[in-house]
Amino acid sequence: MADYSDTSPSLLAALYLEAVLPAIPVLAAQDSGLSSALAGPDFGVVFATSRGLRTRLSVRDGITSACFGPAAVPQPGDVHIWFPSPAQAVRALDGRRRPALALPIGGWFQLPQLKRINVAGKRLEALLNNRPAATDPALAFHAWGNLVVGLAAAATWLRHHPDAPATRARLGSGVVVFSCPALPAPLWLDLATLVTGSGPTPPDAMLMVTITFADLATLLAELDQQLDASAALGLGTLRITGHLPLAENLGLLLLKVGALLKP
C-alpha cells in the first residue's frame, strides 16, 4: 500500500499534481498574465508518476483545462512526462528550482511547448506567494488563488491520507461554500465527491455550511492563521451559516494542508 502520510513524498506529489497544477486554468480565466503565458497553439501535457498520480493540462481553442487521476488519459500528440518517483515529481513541481529526473515518454515533437507551462508555473508561483501591497487591487486575487489551491489541497488530502476516512466521518457530506465580497467568485468544496469549484454550486448540491468573510482583511487573517474566529463572529466580520462543527474541522484541515505546501 502506498504511503500517503504527512511526511511522504507521495502525499506531496499528490498535492502538487491534484491541487496546485489544476489551479492554473482556474486562475488563468481571471489573470491576463497567466493566460498570456499559456497562449499559443493547441497543446496537451501529462505529468505522471507512480501510485497512479497524474495530471493533464491542455490548451484548446485558447481555453486551458485540467484533469487528474483516471481522467488524465494522454491524448494523441500530448507531451507525456514521467517522474520515476513521487519524490522526483515534488522536486520538479515545488518551485524550489531543484534538479529532478523527468523522462519524456511521448509527444517529443511538442516538447518546445513545455516552455509555456514553465512560464505559467512561474506566474502561478508569483500569484500565490508574492503578496501585493494592502492598497493593491491584486491583493484580493492573491487571497482567492490561495483559497483555490487550499480547498483543492484539502480534497486531495481527503482522497489519499490514511487518516482521511476518520476525518471524512467527522466532516460529513455536502457542500461547503466560502465567499467574500472582495473575491472574483465564491469557492466551494463538495465533501461527498471531493470536487471543488468556483461560482454557483451544482444544482443538486446539498449545502451544509456557508463561510462568509465580510472583508478582505478578515480573509487574509484566516489565511495567515491569525484570525480570532470568536471575535470575528462577534463583530460580524465572519459569518458561518449551517453546520458549525463542519466549518471548524475543515478549518483545521486547511491549516494542515497549508503547512504541507508552505512549510
N, C-alpha and C positions, 0 to 999 in steps of 0.2 A: 504493500500500500504506500502511496506517495506521502511524503512528509510535508504537510502544509501548516506546521506550527509557526508561531510568530517569527522565529529566527531562521526559518528555512528559506533558501533561495527560491523554492517552488512557489511559496506564497507571494514573495516579492515579484517574481516574474509574472504571476497571475495578475497582480495589481497593475503592473505596467501594461500588460497586454490587454486586459479586460476593462481597465478603468481610465488609464492615462491616454493611451493611443486613441480609444474611441471618443475621447473628448475633442479630438481635433475637428471632426466635422460639425459638432455641436457649436463650438466656438467660432469656427470659420464662417458659419452662417451669420455671425454678428460682427466679425472683425475683418476689416479690409486687408490688414497686413497678413493675416493668416490665409485668407482666401487668395490673395495675390501670390503668396508663396506656392500655393498648390496649382495655380493656373497653368494651363498648357494642354497638350494632347491627352486623350483618354488614357488612363493608366491604372493598373492594379498591382498591389504588392501584398504578399502574405508573409508575416513574421511568425515563425513556429519554433517550438522546442518540444522536449519530451513531456510526458504526462498529458498529452492531448491539448496542450496550451497553444493556441494560435489565434491570430487576428488578421483580418483582411481589410485594408484600406483601398478605396477606389475613387477615381475621379471620372465621372461620366457626364458629358454634356455640361461641364462646368460645375457639377454638383458633387460634393465629396460625401462619401458614406463609409460606414464601418460596421463590421460584424465580427463575432469571435466564437470560439468553440466549434461545435459541429457545423455551424452555418458558414464558417470561414473556409469554404472549399476553393482552392485555387482554380481560376478560370483560365482558358487558353490565352497565352500571351502574358499572364501575370509574372512578375518577378516573385520568386519564392526563396525567402531567406530562412535558412535553418541554423538555429543555435544548438550546438551539441549538448548543452545542458542548460537548465534554468539559470544557473549562476552566470553563464556567458550572456544570456538574454538580459539579465539585470545589468551587467557591466555595459552592455551596448545601449541600454534604454534609460538609465537613471540620471543622465545628464552630467555625470562626473568626468566625462571625457577620458575614460579608461580604455585601454586596448581590449578588444573582445574578439573571439573567434566566431565569425559569421560566414556560413557557406551558401553561396548562391546555387540552388539546385534546379532552377528553372527560370525561363524568361530572360536569358542573358542579354539578348539584343535590347532589352528595355532598361538595363542597369543604369545608364546615364540618367534616367528619370528619377532614380533614388535621391538625386540632389534636391529635388523638390520636397521630398519627405524630410530630409535633413534640415533644410531651411525652415520648413513648417514646424519641426520639432523644436528648433531654437526659438522660434517665435512663441510657441506654446509655453516653453520654459520661462521666457521673459514675462509673458502674461500672468503666469501663475506665481512666480517667485519675486518679481520686482514690484514692490508696492508703490503706486503713484502717490503724489502728494495729496494731502487731505482736500485740497481745493480742485484737484484734477478730476474732471468728469470720468476719466478712465478707471477711477478707484472702484466704482460700482461694478464694472465689468471684471476687474480683478477678483472681487469678492464672489461674483457669480461663477466665474470659472473655477475657483477653488471649491465652491459648493457642488458644482457639476462633477468634478473629479471625486470629491469626498463621498457623495451619495453612490456613485458607481463603485468606488472602492469598498464601501460598506456592503454592497450587493455581492461583490467579488469575495469578500471575506466570508459572507454567509453561504456562498457556494462551496468553498474549499476548506475552511478551517475545521480542525477536528472538534472544536467546541461549538460549531455552528448549529447542530441540532438542538442543543440545550438553549442556545441564545435565541434561535427562531421560536422555540416554545415559549420563551418569556415575551418575545415581541408580539407574537400572534401573526395574523394575516391582515390583509387590507392595505390601503394606500396612505402614505404619509406625504403631506404637501408642505413645502417651505416657500414662503412668499415674503417679499419686501417691496414697497413701492419704488425703491431706487433701482431694482433689478430689471433686466430686459424681459424676463418672464418668470413665472413660478416654476419650481422644480419639484419633482415627485419621485417616490420610490414605492413600487408595489412589492410588498413583503411576501406575497403569495408566489409571484412569478420571478421575483428578483430582477425586474425590469425597471429601468429609470427613464425619465423623460423630462421634457420642458413643455410649458404651456398647459392647455387643458388636460385634465386626467382622462383616461379612457372612459367611454360612455358607460361601460358595465362595471367600473371600479367601485369597490366598497371603501369609502373614505373613512379612515379610522381617526386621524388626527391632522389638524392644520396648525402649523407653527408659523406665526407671523411676526416679523421684526418690523417695528414701526418706522425705523430709520436705519440708514447705513451704518452709523456708529454702533448701534446695538448688534447688528450682524457681524461687524468686524470684531467686536469684543468677544462674540461667541467663537469665531474662527480662531482668534488668538488665545482661546481658553482663559479669558479674563472676565467673562460675563458673570455677574452676580444674578443668577436667574431669579431668585426670590425677590430681590429688589426690583429687577426689571419687570417682573409680573405685577408687582405692587404699583409701579409707576405707569404701567400700561405700555411700555416700550417693547415688551414681549407679550404675545398673546398665544395661548395654547388652547385650541378648541378640540375637544374629543378626549381620547384615552391618554391621560397624563402619564401613567407609568410607561406606556409605549414610547412617548417622547423622551422620557428620562433615559430609558435603556438604549434607545437609538443614539441619543447624545453621547453616551459612554462609548458606543461602538465607533462613532465618528471621531472621537478623540483617539481611540486606539489605532484606527487606520491612518489617521493624520500623522501620528507618531511614527508609523512604519514607513510612510512615504517621505517624511521630513524629519529624520531622527535628530 
